[in-house]
């Protein structure tokens, strides 16, 4: 892969990773409730789902999906249902106990699979991996090598961007003193999660 192509890939996924969306909101909600380290479990689930999207992009399957509006619509509806569930769970779920600094102890597998399910069903990866990423593959060069470079680059950038938001949410928790403020913050995260998912589908 040529350096300028790789650099443009870095810019694309840096901007995408730092743009607030359903995945970012899920990690922020997890960090606010459970702590920074547990919040990286849904982040790993998101990164794992990206591997599947990258395979689809490399094989041309993701681009093929965009050619069939009915299939794409079905994916969008499924993604919206997942986002609505996670967003409403964040809005109406119990606030974290602000009297303890470490957060409660969640089921790790549950956090991981939340991130995995969200990223698999979200319409945003369909845009990035289905419509944009295939443009970065050079058919004249070794596909496996390009896949490895993209996988390492996308995974690293995704995890770094999500870690920034996880740290920010933990910082916010340290500043809040009341359960009411925590409830309001959770509600704001849930609303943004749902709104960004709806925006992605309409866009």
Contact map, one row per residue, 1 for C-alpha under 8 A:
11101100000000000000000000000000000000000000000000000000000000000000000000000000000000000000000000000000000000000000000000000000000000000100100001000000000000000000000000000000000000000000000000000000000
11111100000000000000000000000000000000000000000000000000000000000000000000000000000000000000000000000000000000000000000000000000000000000000000000000000000000000000000000000000000000000000000000000000000
11111110000000000000000000000000000000000000000000000000000000000000000000000000000000000000000000000000000000000000000000000000000000000000000000000000000000000000000000000000000000000000000000000000000
01111111000000000000000000000000000000000000000000000000000000000000000000000000000000000000000000000000000000000000000000000000000000000000000000000000000000000000000000000000000000000000000000000000000
11111111100000000000000000000000000000000000000000000000000000000000000000000000000000000000000000000000000000000000000000000000000000010000000000000000000000000000000000000000000000000000000000000000000
11111111110000000000000000000000000000000000000000000000000000000000000000000000000000000000000000000000000000000000000000000000000000000000000000000000000000000000000000000000000000000000000000000000000
00111111111000000000000000000000000000000000000000000000000000000000000000000000000000000000000000000000000000000000000000000000000000000000000000000000000000000000000000000000000000000000000000000000000
00011111111100000000000000000000000000000000000000000000000000000000000000000000000000000000000000000000000000000000000000000000000000000000000000000000000000000000000000000000000000000000000000000000000
00001111111110000000000000000000000000000000000000000000000000000000000000000000000000000000000000000000000000000000000000000000000000010000000000000000000000000000000000000000000000000000000000000000000
00000111111111000000000000000000000000000000000000000000000000000000000000000000000000000000000000000000000000000000000000000000000000000000000000000000110010000000000000000000000000000000000000000000000
00000011111111100000000000000000000000000000000000000000000000000000000000000000000000000000000000000000000000000000000000000000000000000000000000000000000000000000000000000000000000000000000000000000000
00000001111111110000000000000000000000000000000000000000000000000000000000000000000000000000000000000000000000000000000000000000000000000000000000000000000000000000000000000000000000000000000000000000000
00000000111111111000000000000000000000000000000000000000000000000000000000000000000000000000000000000000000000000000000000000000000000000000000000000000010011000000000000000000000000000000000000000000000
00000000011111111100000000000000000000000000000000000000000000000000000000000000000000000000000000000000000000000000000000000000000000000000000000000000000011001000000000000000000000000000000000000000000
00000000001111111110000000000000000000000000000000000000000000000000000000000000000000000000000000000000000000000000000000000000000000000000000000000000000000000000000000000000000000000000000000000000000
00000000000111111110000000000000000000000000000000000000000000000000000000000000000000000000000000000000000000000000000000000000000000000000000000000000000000000000000000000000000000000000000000000000000
00000000000011111111000000000000000000000000000000000000000000000000000000000000000000000000000000000000000000000000000000000000000000000000000000000000000011001100000000000000000000000000000000000000000
00000000000001111111000000000000000000000000000000000000000000000000000000000000000000000000000000000000000000000000000000000000000000000000000000000000000000001100000000000000000000000000000000000000000
00000000000000111111100100000000000000000000000000000000000000000000000000000000000000000000000000000000000000000000000000000000000000000000000000000000000000000000000000000000000000000000000000000000000
00000000000000001111111110000000000000000000000000000000000000000000000000000000000000000000000000000000000000000000000000000000000000000000000000000000000000000000000000000000000000000000000000010000000
00000000000000000011111110000000000000000000000000000000000000000000000000000000000000000000000000000000000000000000000000000000000000000000000000000000000000000000000000000000000000000000000110011000000
00000000000000000001111111000000000000000000000000000000000000000000000000000000001000000000000000000000000000000000010001000000000000000000000000000000000000000000000000000000000000000000000111011000000
00000000000000000001111111100000000000000010010000000000000000000000000000000000000000000000000000000000000000000010011000000000000000000000000000000000000000000000000000000000000000000000000010000000000
00000000000000000011111111110000000000000000000000000000000000000000000000000000000000000000000000000000000000000000000000000000000000000000000000000000000000000100100000000000000000000000000000000000000
00000000000000000001111111111000000000000000000000000000000000000000000000000000000000000000000000000000000000000000000000000000000000000000000000000000000000000000000000000000000000000000110110000000000
00000000000000000000011111111100000000000100000000000000000000000000000000000000000001000000000000000000000000000010000000000000000000000000000000000000000000000000000000000000000000000000000010000000000
00000000000000000000001111111110000000110110000000000000000000000000000000000000000000000000000000000000000000000000000000000000000000000000000000000000000000000100110000000000000000000000000000000000000
00000000000000000000000111111111000000100000000000000000000000000000000000000000000000000000000000000000000000000000000000000000000000000000000000000000000000000000110110000000000000000000100000000000000
00000000000000000000000011111111100000000000000000000000000000000000000000000000000000000100000000000000000000000000000000000000000000000000000000000000000000000000000010000000000000000100100000000000000
00000000000000000000000001111111111101100100000000000000000000000000000000000000000000000000000000000000000000100000000000000000000000000000000000000000000000000000010000000000000000000000000000000000000
00000000000000000000000000111111111111100000000000000000000000000000000000000000000000000000000000000000000000000000000000000000000000000000000000000000000000000000011011000000000000000000000000000000000
00000000000000000000000000011111111100000000000000000000000000000000000000000000000000000000000100000000000000000000000000000000000000000000000000000000000000000000010011011000000000000000000000000000000
00000000000000000000000000001111111000000000000000000000000000000000000000000000000000000000001100000011000000000000000000000000000000000000000000000000000000000000000000000000000000000000000000000000000
00000000000000000000000000000111111101100000000000000000000000000000000000000000000000000000000100000111110000000000000000000000000000000000000000000000000000000000000000000000000000000000000000000000000
00000000000000000000000000000111111111100000000000000000000000000000000000000000000000000000000000000110000000000000000000000000000000000000000000000000000000000000000001000000000000000000000000000000000
00000000000000000000000000000111011111110000000000000000000000000000000000000000000000000000000000000000000000000000000000000000000000000000000000000000000000000010011001000000000000000000000000000000000
00000000000000000000000000000010001111111000000000000000000000000000000000000000000000000000000000000000000000000000000000000000000000000000000000000000000000000000000000000000000000000000000000000000000
00000000000000000000000000000110011111111100000000000000000000000000000000000000000000000000000000000000010100100000000000000000000000000000000000000000000000000000000000000000000000000000000000000000000
00000000000000000000000000110110011111111110000000000000000000000000000000000000000000000000000000000000000000100000000000000000000000000000000000000000000000000000010000000000000000000000000000000000000
00000000000000000000000000100000000111111111000000000000000000000000000000000000000000000000000000000000000000000000000000000000000000000000000000000000000000100110010000000000000000000000000000000000000
00000000000000000000000000000000000011111111100000000000000000000000000000000000000000000000000000000000000100110010000000000000000000000000000000000000000000000000000000000000000000000000000000000000000
00000000000000000000000001100100000001111111110000000000000000000000000000000000000000000000000000000000000000111111000000000000000000000000000000000000000000000000000000000000000000000000000000000000000
00000000000000000000001000100000000000111111111000000000000000000000000000000000000000000000000000000000000000010010000000000000000000000000000000000000000000100110000000000000000000000000000000000000000
00000000000000000000000000000000000000011111111100000000000000000000000000000000000000000000000000000000000000010011000000000000000000000000000000000000000000100000000000000000000000000000000000000000000
00000000000000000000000000000000000000001111111110000000000000000000000000000000000000000000000000000000000000011111101000000000000000000000000000000000000000000000000000000000000000000000000000000000000
00000000000000000000001000000000000000000111111111000000000000000000000000000000000000000000000000000000000000000011011100000000000000000000000000000000000000000000000000000000000000000000000000000000000
00000000000000000000000000000000000000000011111111100000000000000000000000000000000000000000000000000000000000000001000000000000000000000000000000000000001001100000000000000000000000000000000000000000000
00000000000000000000000000000000000000000001111111110000000000000000000000000000000000000000000000000000000000000001000000000000000000000000000000000000000000000000000000000000000000000000000000000000000
00000000000000000000000000000000000000000000111111111000000000000000000000000000000000000000000000000000000000000001101100000000000000000000000000000000000000000000000000000000000000000000000000000000000
00000000000000000000000000000000000000000000011111111100000000000000000000000000000000000000000000000000000000000000001100001000000000000000000000000000001000000000000000000000000000000000000000000000000
00000000000000000000000000000000000000000000001111111110000000000000000000000000000000000000000000000000000000000000000000000000000000000000000000000010000000000000000000000000000000000000000000000000000
00000000000000000000000000000000000000000000000111111111000000000000000000000000000000000000000000000000000000000000000000000000000000000000000000000000000000000000000000000000000000000000000000000000000
00000000000000000000000000000000000000000000000011111111100001000000000000000000000000000000000000000000000000000000000100001100110000000000000000000000000000000000000000000000000000000000000000000000000
00000000000000000000000000000000000000000000000001111111110000000000000000000000000000000000000000000000000000000000000000000000100000000000000000100010000000000000000000000000000000000000000000000000000
00000000000000000000000000000000000000000000000000111111111000000000000000000000000000000000000000000000000000000000000000000000000000000000000000000000000000000000000000000000000000000000000000000000000
00000000000000000000000000000000000000000000000000011111111111000000000000000000000000000000000000000000000000000000000000000000110000000000000000000000000000000000000000000000000000000000000000000000000
00000000000000000000000000000000000000000000000000001111111111100000000000000000000000000000000000000000000000000000000000000000110011000000000000000000000000000000000000000000000000000000000000000000000
00000000000000000000000000000000000000000000000000000111111110000000000000000000000000000000000000000000000000000000000000000000000001001000001000100000000000000000000000000000000000000000000000000000000
00000000000000000000000000000000000000000000000000000011111111000000000000000000000000000000000000000000000000000000000000000000000000000000000000000000000000000000000000000000000000000000000000000000000
00000000000000000000000000000000000000000000000000000001111111110000000000000000000000000000000000000000000000000000000000000000010001000000000000000000000000000000000000000000000000000000000000000000000
00000000000000000000000000000000000000000000000000000001111111111000000000000000000000000000000000000000000000000000000000000000010000000000000000000000000000000000000000000000000000000000000000000000000
00000000000000000000000000000000000000000000000000001001101111111100000000000000000000000000000000000000000000000000000000000100111000000000000000000000000000000000000000000000000000000000000000000000000
00000000000000000000000000000000000000000000000000000000100111111110000000000000000000000000000000000000000000000000000000000000011001000000000000000000000000000000000000000000000000000000000000000000000
00000000000000000000000000000000000000000000000000000000000111111111000000000000000000000000000000000000000000000000000000000000000000000000000000000000000000000000000000000000000000000000000000000000000
00000000000000000000000000000000000000000000000000000000000011111111101100000000000000000000000000000000000000000000000000000000010000000000000000000000000000000000000000000000000000000000000000000000000
00000000000000000000000000000000000000000000000000000000000001111111101100000000000000000000000000000000000000000000000000000000011000000000000000000000000000000000000000000000000000000000000000000000000
00000000000000000000000000000000000000000000000000000000000000111111100000000000000000000000000000000000000000000000000000000000000000000000000000000000000000000000000000000000000000000000000000000000000
00000000000000000000000000000000000000000000000000000000000000011111111100000000000000000000000000000000000000000000000000000000000000000000000000000000000000000000000000000000000000000000000000000000000
00000000000000000000000000000000000000000000000000000000000000001111111110000000000000000000000000000000000000000000000000000000000000000000000000000000000000000000000000000000000000000000000000000000000
00000000000000000000000000000000000000000000000000000000000000000001111111000000000000000000000000000000000000000000000000000000000000000000000000000000000000000000000000000000000000000000000000000000000
00000000000000000000000000000000000000000000000000000000000000001101111111100000000000000000000000000000000000000000000000000000000000000000000000000000000000000000000000000000000000000000000000000000000
00000000000000000000000000000000000000000000000000000000000000001101111111110000000000000000000000000000000000000000000000000000000000000000000000000000000000000000000000000000000000000000000000000000000
00000000000000000000000000000000000000000000000000000000000000000000111111111000000000000000000000000000000000000000000000000000000000000000000000000000000000000000000000000000000000000000000000000000000
00000000000000000000000000000000000000000000000000000000000000000000011111111100000000000000000000000000000000000000000000000000000000000000000000000000000000000000000000000000000000000000000000000000000
00000000000000000000000000000000000000000000000000000000000000000000001111111110000000000000000000000000000000000000000011100000000000000000000000000000000000000000000000000000000000000000000000000000000
00000000000000000000000000000000000000000000000000000000000000000000000111111111000000000000000000000000000000000000000011100000000000000000000000000000000000000000000000000000000000000000000000000000100
00000000000000000000000000000000000000000000000000000000000000000000000011111111100000000000000000000000000000000000000000000000000000000000000000000000000000000000000000000000000000000000000000000000000
00000000000000000000000000000000000000000000000000000000000000000000000001111111110000000000000000000000000000000000000011000000000000000000000000000000000000000000000000000000000000000000000000000000000
00000000000000000000000000000000000000000000000000000000000000000000000000111111111000000000000000000000000000000000010111100000000000000000000000000000000000000000000000000000000000000000000000001000000
00000000000000000000000000000000000000000000000000000000000000000000000000011111111100000000000000000000000000000000000011000000000000000000000000000000000000000000000000000000000000000000000000001100100
00000000000000000000000000000000000000000000000000000000000000000000000000001111111110000000000000000000000000000000000000000000000000000000000000000000000000000000000000000000000000000000000000000000000
00000000000000000000000000000000000000000000000000000000000000000000000000000111111111000000000000000000000000000000110011000000000000000000000000000000000000000000000000000000000000000000000000000000000
00000000000000000000010000000000000000000000000000000000000000000000000000000011111111100000000000000000000000000000010001000000000000000000000000000000000000000000000000000000000000000000000011001000000
00000000000000000000000000000000000000000000000000000000000000000000000000000001111111110000000000000000000000000000000000000000000000000000000000000000000000000000000000000000000000000000000001000000000
00000000000000000000000000000000000000000000000000000000000000000000000000000000111111111000000000000000000000000000000000000000000000000000000000000000000000000000000000000000000000000000000000000000000
00000000000000000000000001000000000000000000000000000000000000000000000000000000011111111100000000000000000000000000000000000000000000000000000000000000000000000000000000000000000000000000010000000000000
00000000000000000000000000000000000000000000000000000000000000000000000000000000001111111110000000000000000000000000000000000000000000000000000000000000000000000000000000000000000000000000111011000000000
00000000000000000000000000000000000000000000000000000000000000000000000000000000000111111111100000000000000000000000000000000000000000000000000000000000000000000000000000000000000000000000010000000000000
00000000000000000000000000000000000000000000000000000000000000000000000000000000000011111111100000000000000000000000000000000000000000000000000000000000000000000000000000000000000000000000010000000000000
00000000000000000000000000001000000000000000000000000000000000000000000000000000000001111111100000000000000000000000000000000000000000000000000000000000000000000000000000000000000000000110110000000000000
00000000000000000000000000000000000000000000000000000000000000000000000000000000000000111111100000000000000000000000000000000000000000000000000000000000000000000000000000000000000000100111111000000000000
00000000000000000000000000000000000000000000000000000000000000000000000000000000000000011111110000000000000000000000000000000000000000000000000000000000000000000000000000000000000000000010000000000000000
00000000000000000000000000000000000000000000000000000000000000000000000000000000000000011111111000000000000000000000000000000000000000000000000000000000000000000000000000000000000000000000000000000000000
00000000000000000000000000000000000000000000000000000000000000000000000000000000000000000001111100000000000000000000000000000000000000000000000000000000000000000000000000000000000000100000000000000000000
00000000000000000000000000000000100000000000000000000000000000000000000000000000000000000000111110000000000000000000000000000000000000000000000000000000000000000000000000000000001001100100000000000000000
00000000000000000000000000000001110000000000000000000000000000000000000000000000000000000000011111000011000000000000000000000000000000000000000000000000000000000000000000000000001001000000000000000000000
00000000000000000000000000000000000000000000000000000000000000000000000000000000000000000000001111110011000000000000000000000000000000000000000000000000000000000000000000000000001000000000000000000000000
00000000000000000000000000000000000000000000000000000000000000000000000000000000000000000000000111111000000000000000000000000000000000000000000000000000000000000000000000001001111001000000000000000000000
00000000000000000000000000000000000000000000000000000000000000000000000000000000000000000000000011111000000000000000000000000000000000000000000000000000000000000000000000000000000000000000000000000000000
00000000000000000000000000000000000000000000000000000000000000000000000000000000000000000000000011111110000000000000000000000000000000000000000000000000000000000000000000000000000000000000000000000000000
00000000000000000000000000000000000000000000000000000000000000000000000000000000000000000000000001111110000000000000000000000000000000000000000000000000000000000000000000000100000000000000000000000000000
00000000000000000000000000000000011000000000000000000000000000000000000000000000000000000000000000011111000000000000000000000000000000000000000000000000000000000000000000000000000000000000000000000000000
00000000000000000000000000000000111000000000000000000000000000000000000000000000000000000000000110011111100000000000000000000000000000000000000000000000000000000000000000000000000000000000000000000000000
00000000000000000000000000000000110000000000000000000000000000000000000000000000000000000000000110000111110000000000000000000000000000000000000000000000000000000000000000000000000000000000000000000000000
00000000000000000000000000000000010000000000000000000000000000000000000000000000000000000000000000000011111000000000000000000000000000000000000000000000000000000000000000000000000000000000000000000000000
00000000000000000000000000000000010001000000000000000000000000000000000000000000000000000000000000000001111101100000000000000000000000000000000000000000000000000000000000000000000000000000000000000000000
00000000000000000000000000000000000000000000000000000000000000000000000000000000000000000000000000000000111111100000000000000000000000000000000000000000000000000000000000000000000000000000000000000000000
00000000000000000000000000000000000001001000000000000000000000000000000000000000000000000000000000000000011111110000000000000000000000000000000000000000000000000000000000000000000000000000000000000000000
00000000000000000000000000000000000000000000000000000000000000000000000000000000000000000000000000000000001111111000000000000000000000000000000000000000000000000000000000000000000000000000000000000000000
00000000000000000000000000000000000000000000000000000000000000000000000000000000000000000000000000000000011111111100000000000000000000000000000000000000000000000000000000000000000000000000000000000000000
00000000000000000000000000000100000001101100000000000000000000000000000000000000000000000000000000000000011111111110000000000000000000000000000000000000000000000000000000000000000000000000000000000000000
00000000000000000000000000000000000000001111100000000000000000000000000000000000000000000000000000000000000111111111000000000000000000000000000000000000000000000000000000000000000000000000000000000000000
00000000000000000000000000000000000000000100100000000000000000000000000000000000000000000000000000000000000011111111100000000000000000000000000000000000000000000000000000000000000000000000000000000000000
00000000000000000000000000000000000000000100100000000000000000000000000000000000000000000000000000000000000001111111110000000000000000000000000000000000000000000000000000000000000000000000000000000000000
00000000000000000000001001000000000000001111110000000000000000000000000000000000000000000000000000000000000000111111111000000000000000000000000000000000000000000000000000000000000000000000000000000000000
00000000000000000000000000000000000000000101111110000000000000000000000000000000000000000000000000000000000000011111111100000000000000000000000000000000000000000000000000000000000000000000000000000000000
00000000000000000000000000000000000000000000100010000000000000000000000000000000010000000000000000000000000000001111111110000000000000000000000000000000000000000000000000000000000000000000000000000000000
00000000000000000000011000000000000000000000010000000000000000000000000000000010011000000000000000000000000000000111111111000000000000000000000000000000000000000000000000000000000000000000000000000000000
00000000000000000000001000000000000000000000110011000000000000000000000000000000000000000000000000000000000000000011111111001000000000000000000000000000000000000000000000000000000000000000000000000000000
00000000000000000000000000000000000000000000010011001000000000000000000000000010000000000000000000000000000000000001111111001000000000000000000000000000000000000000000000000000000000000000000000000000000
00000000000000000000000000000000000000000000000000000000000000000000000000110111010000000000000000000000000000000000111111100000000000000000000000000000000000000000000000000000000000000000000000000000000
00000000000000000000010000000000000000000000000000000000000000000000000000110111011000000000000000000000000000000000011111111100000000000000000000000000000000000000000000000000000000000000000000001000000
00000000000000000000000000000000000000000000000000000000000000000000000000110010000000000000000000000000000000000000000011111110000000000000000000000000000000000000000000000000000000000000000000001001100
00000000000000000000000000000000000000000000000000000000000000000000000000000000000000000000000000000000000000000000000001111111000000000000000000000000000000000000000000000000000000000000000000001001100
00000000000000000000000000000000000000000000000001001000000000000000000000000000000000000000000000000000000000000000001101111111110000000000000000000000000000000000000000000000000000000000000000000000000
00000000000000000000000000000000000000000000000000001000000001000000000000000000000000000000000000000000000000000000000001111111111000000000000000000000000000000000000000000000000000000000000000000000000
00000000000000000000000000000000000000000000000000000000000000000000000000000000000000000000000000000000000000000000000000111111111100000000000000000000000000000000000000000000000000000000000000000000000
00000000000000000000000000000000000000000000000000000000000000000000000000000000000000000000000000000000000000000000000000011111111110000000000000000000000000000000000000000000000000000000000000000000000
00000000000000000000000000000000000000000000000000001101100001000000000000000000000000000000000000000000000000000000000000001111111111000000000000000000000000000000000000000000000000000000000000000000000
00000000000000000000000000000000000000000000000000001001100111101100000000000000000000000000000000000000000000000000000000001111111111000000000000000000000000000000000000000000000000000000000000000000000
00000000000000000000000000000000000000000000000000000000000001100100000000000000000000000000000000000000000000000000000000000111111111100000000000000000000000000000000000000000000000000000000000000000000
00000000000000000000000000000000000000000000000000000000000000000000000000000000000000000000000000000000000000000000000000000011111111110000000000000000000000000000000000000000000000000000000000000000000
00000000000000000000000000000000000000000000000000000000100000000000000000000000000000000000000000000000000000000000000000000001111111111000000000000000000000000000000000000000000000000000000000000000000
00000000000000000000000000000000000000000000000000000000110100100000000000000000000000000000000000000000000000000000000000000000111111111000000000000000000000000000000000000000000000000000000000000000000
00000000000000000000000000000000000000000000000000000000000000000000000000000000000000000000000000000000000000000000000000000000001111111100000000000000000000000000000000000000000000000000000000000000000
00001000100000000000000000000000000000000000000000000000000000000000000000000000000000000000000000000000000000000000000000000000000111111100000000000000000000000000000000000000000000000000000000000000000
00000000000000000000000000000000000000000000000000000000010000000000000000000000000000000000000000000000000000000000000000000000000011111110001001000000000000000000000000000000000000000000000000000000000
10000000000000000000000000000000000000000000000000000000000000000000000000000000000000000000000000000000000000000000000000000000000000111111101000000000000000000000000000000000000000000000000000000000000
00000000000000000000000000000000000000000000000000000000000000000000000000000000000000000000000000000000000000000000000000000000000000001111111000000000000000000000000000000000000000000000000000000000000
00000000000000000000000000000000000000000000000000000000000000000000000000000000000000000000000000000000000000000000000000000000000000000111110000000000000000000000000000000000000000000000000000000000000
10000000000000000000000000000000000000000000000000000000000000000000000000000000000000000000000000000000000000000000000000000000000000000111111001000000000000000000000000000000000000000000000000000000000
00000000000000000000000000000000000000000000000000000000000000000000000000000000000000000000000000000000000000000000000000000000000000000011111111000000000000000000000000000000000000000000000000000000000
00000000000000000000000000000000000000000000000000000000010000000000000000000000000000000000000000000000000000000000000000000000000000001110111111100000000000000000000000000000000000000000000000000000000
00000000000000000000000000000000000000000000000000000000000000000000000000000000000000000000000000000000000000000000000000000000000000000000011111110000000000000000000000000000000000000000000000000000000
00000000000000000000000000000000000000000000000000000000000000000000000000000000000000000000000000000000000000000000000000000000000000000000011111111000000000000000000000000000000000000000000000000000000
10000000000000000000000000000000000000000000000000000000000000000000000000000000000000000000000000000000000000000000000000000000000000001000111111111100000000000000000000000000000000000000000000000000000
00000000000000000000000000000000000000000000000000000100010000000000000000000000000000000000000000000000000000000000000000000000000000000000001111111110000000000000000000000000000000000000000000000000000
00000000000000000000000000000000000000000000000000000000000000000000000000000000000000000000000000000000000000000000000000000000000000000000000111111111000000000000000000000000000000000000000000000000000
00000000000000000000000000000000000000000000000000000000000000000000000000000000000000000000000000000000000000000000000000000000000000000000000011111111100000000000000000000000000000000000000000000000000
00000000000000000000000000000000000000000000000000000000000000000000000000000000000000000000000000000000000000000000000000000000000000000000000001111111110000000000000000000000000000000000000000000000000
00000000000000000000000000000000000000000000000000100100000000000000000000000000000000000000000000000000000000000000000000000000000000000000000000111111111000000000000000000000000000000000000000000000000
00000000000000000000000000000000000000000000000000000000000000000000000000000000000000000000000000000000000000000000000000000000000000000000000000011111111100000000000000000000000000000000000000000000000
00000000010000000000000000000000000000000000000000000000000000000000000000000000000000000000000000000000000000000000000000000000000000000000000000001111111110000000000000000000000000000000000000000000000
00000000010010000000000000000000000000000000000000000000000000000000000000000000000000000000000000000000000000000000000000000000000000000000000000000111111111000000000000000000000000000000000000000000000
00000000000000000000000000000000000000000000001001000000000000000000000000000000000000000000000000000000000000000000000000000000000000000000000000000011111111100000000000000000000000000000000000000000000
00000000000000000000000000000000000000000000000000000000000000000000000000000000000000000000000000000000000000000000000000000000000000000000000000000001111111110000000000000000000000000000000000000000000
00000000010011001000000000000000000000000000000000000000000000000000000000000000000000000000000000000000000000000000000000000000000000000000000000000000111111111000000000000000000000000000000000000000000
00000000000011001000000000000000000000000000001000000000000000000000000000000000000000000000000000000000000000000000000000000000000000000000000000000000011111111100000000000000000000000000000000000000000
00000000000000000000000000000000000000010011001000000000000000000000000000000000000000000000000000000000000000000000000000000000000000000000000000000000001111111110000000000000000000000000000000000000000
00000000000000000000000000000000000000000000000000000000000000000000000000000000000000000000000000000000000000000000000000000000000000000000000000000000000111111111000000000000000000000000000000000000000
00000000000001001100000000000000000000000000000000000000000000000000000000000000000000000000000000000000000000000000000000000000000000000000000000000000000011111111100000000000000000000000000000000000000
00000000000000001100000100100000000000010010000000000000000000000000000000000000000000000000000000000000000000000000000000000000000000000000000000000000000001111111110000000000000000000000000000000000000
00000000000000000000000000000000000100010010000000000000000000000000000000000000000000000000000000000000000000000000000000000000000000000000000000000000000000111111111000000000000000000000000000000000000
00000000000000000000000000000000000000000000000000000000000000000000000000000000000000000000000000000000000000000000000000000000000000000000000000000000000000011111111100000000000000000000000000000000000
00000000000000000000000100110000000000000000000000000000000000000000000000000000000000000000000000000000000000000000000000000000000000000000000000000000000000001111111110000000000000000000000000000000000
00000000000000000000000000110111000100110000000000000000000000000000000000000000000000000000000000000000000000000000000000000000000000000000000000000000000000000111111111000000000000000000000000000000000
00000000000000000000000000000010000100000000000000000000000000000000000000000000000000000000000000000000000000000000000000000000000000000000000000000000000000000011111111100000000000000000000000000000000
00000000000000000000000000010000000000000000000000000000000000000000000000000000000000000000000000000000000000000000000000000000000000000000000000000000000000000001111111110000000000000000000000000000000
00000000000000000000000000011011000000000000000000000000000000000000000000000000000000000000000000000000000000000000000000000000000000000000000000000000000000000000111111111000000000000000000000000000000
00000000000000000000000000000011001100000000000000000000000000000000000000000000000000000000000000000000000000000000000000000000000000000000000000000000000000000000011111111100000000000000000000000000000
00000000000000000000000000000000000000000000000000000000000000000000000000000000000000000000000000000000000000000000000000000000000000000000000000000000000000000000001111111110000000000000000000000000000
00000000000000000000000000000001000000000000000000000000000000000000000000000000000000000000000000000000000000000000000000000000000000000000000000000000000000000000000111111111000000000000000000000000000
00000000000000000000000000000001000000000000000000000000000000000000000000000000000000000000000001000000000000000000000000000000000000000000000000000000000000000000000011111111100001000000000000000000000
00000000000000000000000000000000000000000000000000000000000000000000000000000000000000000000000000001000000000000000000000000000000000000000000000000000000000000000000001111111100000000000000000000000000
00000000000000000000000000000000000000000000000000000000000000000000000000000000000000000000000000000000000000000000000000000000000000000000000000000000000000000000000000111111100000000000000000000000000
00000000000000000000000000000000000000000000000000000000000000000000000000000000000000000000000001000000000000000000000000000000000000000000000000000000000000000000000000011111110011000000000000000000000
00000000000000000000000000000000000000000000000000000000000000000000000000000000000000000000000001000000000000000000000000000000000000000000000000000000000000000000000000001111111011000000000000000000000
00000000000000000000000000000000000000000000000000000000000000000000000000000000000000000000000001000000000000000000000000000000000000000000000000000000000000000000000000000001111111000000000000000000000
00000000000000000000000000000000000000000000000000000000000000000000000000000000000000000000001111000000000000000000000000000000000000000000000000000000000000000000000000000000111111100000000000000000000
00000000000000000000000000000000000000000000000000000000000000000000000000000000000000000000000000000000000000000000000000000000000000000000000000000000000000000000000000000000011111110000000000000000000
00000000000000000000000000000000000000000000000000000000000000000000000000000000000000000000000000000000000000000000000000000000000000000000000000000000000000000000000000000001111111111000000000000000000
00000000000000000000000000000000000000000000000000000000000000000000000000000000000000000000001101000000000000000000000000000000000000000000000000000000000000000000000000001001111111111100000000000000000
00000000000000000000000000000000000000000000000000000000000000000000000000000000000000000010011000000000000000000000000000000000000000000000000000000000000000000000000000000000001111111110000000000000000
00000000000000000000000000000000000000000000000000000000000000000000000000000000000000000000000000000000000000000000000000000000000000000000000000000000000000000000000000000000000111111111000000000000000
00000000000000000000000000000000000000000000000000000000000000000000000000000000000000000000000000000000000000000000000000000000000000000000000000000000000000000000000000000000000011111111100000000000000
00000000000000000000000000001000000000000000000000000000000000000000000000000000000000000110001000000000000000000000000000000000000000000000000000000000000000000000000000000000000001111111110000000000000
00000000000000000000000000000000000000000000000000000000000000000000000000000000000000000111000000000000000000000000000000000000000000000000000000000000000000000000000000000000000000111111111000000000000
00000000000000000000000000000000000000000000000000000000000000000000000000000000000000000010000000000000000000000000000000000000000000000000000000000000000000000000000000000000000000011111111100000000000
00000000000000000000000010011000000000000000000000000000000000000000000000000000000000100110000000000000000000000000000000000000000000000000000000000000000000000000000000000000000000001111111110000000000
00000000000000000000000010000000000000000000000000000000000000000000000000000000000001111110000000000000000000000000000000000000000000000000000000000000000000000000000000000000000000000111111111000000000
00000000000000000000000000000000000000000000000000000000000000000000000000000000000000100010000000000000000000000000000000000000000000000000000000000000000000000000000000000000000000000011111111100000000
00000000000000000000110010000000000000000000000000000000000000000000000000000000000000000000000000000000000000000000000000000000000000000000000000000000000000000000000000000000000000000001111111110000000
00000000000000000000111011000000000000000000000000000000000000000000000000000000001000100000000000000000000000000000000000000000000000000000000000000000000000000000000000000000000000000000111111111000000
00000000000000000000010000000000000000000000000000000000000000000000000000000000001100100000000000000000000000000000000000000000000000000000000000000000000000000000000000000000000000000000011111111100000
00000000000000000000000000000000000000000000000000000000000000000000000000000000000000000000000000000000000000000000000000000000000000000000000000000000000000000000000000000000000000000000001111111110000
00000000000000000001110000000000000000000000000000000000000000000000000000000000000000000000000000000000000000000000000000000000000000000000000000000000000000000000000000000000000000000000000111111111000
00000000000000000000110000000000000000000000000000000000000000000000000000000011001000000000000000000000000000000000000001110000000000000000000000000000000000000000000000000000000000000000000011111111100
00000000000000000000000000000000000000000000000000000000000000000000000000000001000000000000000000000000000000000000000000000000000000000000000000000000000000000000000000000000000000000000000001111111110
00000000000000000000000000000000000000000000000000000000000000000000000000000000000000000000000000000000000000000000000000000000000000000000000000000000000000000000000000000000000000000000000000111111111
00000000000000000000000000000000000000000000000000000000000000000000000000000000000000000000000000000000000000000000000000110000000000000000000000000000000000000000000000000000000000000000000000011111111
00000000000000000000000000000000000000000000000000000000000000000000000000010001000000000000000000000000000000000000000000110000000000000000000000000000000000000000000000000000000000000000000000001111111
00000000000000000000000000000000000000000000000000000000000000000000000000000000000000000000000000000000000000000000000000000000000000000000000000000000000000000000000000000000000000000000000000000111111
00000000000000000000000000000000000000000000000000000000000000000000000000000000000000000000000000000000000000000000000000000000000000000000000000000000000000000000000000000000000000000000000000000011111
